[in-house]
Every structure is written in C-alpha cells, then in structure tokens.
Amino acid sequence: MITDSIRAALEDGSIKIVDQKSKRETDQKTFGLMGIAGAADTDDRLREISSQISALSPESDGSWIITLANGTAWRAAGSPKGRVQANMSVTITRDQFGRYKMTAPDGHKTVVYRVR
C-alpha cells in the first residue's frame, strides 16, 4: 500500500523506484567513477566488470590509458605493454580498500583509475 506521502514524493521526484536491470546498467556505467550519486559503499554495489581492450595509449608521464569496449577508460600507473593488448579480455575489480585492479589473462594485476 502506497501512503499519500510516498505518492507525493514519487510525483515530485524526490524518490524514484528503480528496477534491478536499470540499477545494474547504471552500476556498470559508473563503475570506478568517484563522486557519483548512489555510489556509497554498500554490499550490493558492483564489485567487478569484464570487457575487451579496444585501445592502449601511452601518456607523457609514463602511464597508459586503457580504453575498454564498454566505453570506459582507465589509467594504469605502470606500463601494461607486453601483458595486455587490444582485443584481450580483462577484468577490473574493486578491492576492500576501494582500489581498482585490472587483471590480465595471465593473472597479472595492475592498479588502475577510471578517467572516463
């Protein structure tokens, strides 16, 4: 049963009902981004994503930008060259400290930061 106060909040947009599919899609799009509304540290938050590498780009500071097929881009502090390449599948996992690590097919892990 919906109370009048809940109905009013739904109508004025102060609360929104979201289905699980929409939540999962939003979680995947915002995975790794800081300061996103709804990205509070809760147990139901997405813990990892998997995708193929679509591009590797070296930066002037020695880091690399790794762009994934899902549209996200990640900065790796060290050179992943030789460990990963375009069209390779990788997994990015958030650890218990909030850091993100990209795992290559050989099991090597690299700390990464989402840039877009």
Secondary structure, DSSP 8 states (H G I E B T S, - for coil): ---HHHHHHHHHTSS----HHHHHHHHHHHTT-SS-TT----TTS--EEEEEEEEEEE-TTS-EEEEETTS-EEEESS--BTTB-TT-EEEEEE-TTS-EEEE-TTS-EEEEEE--
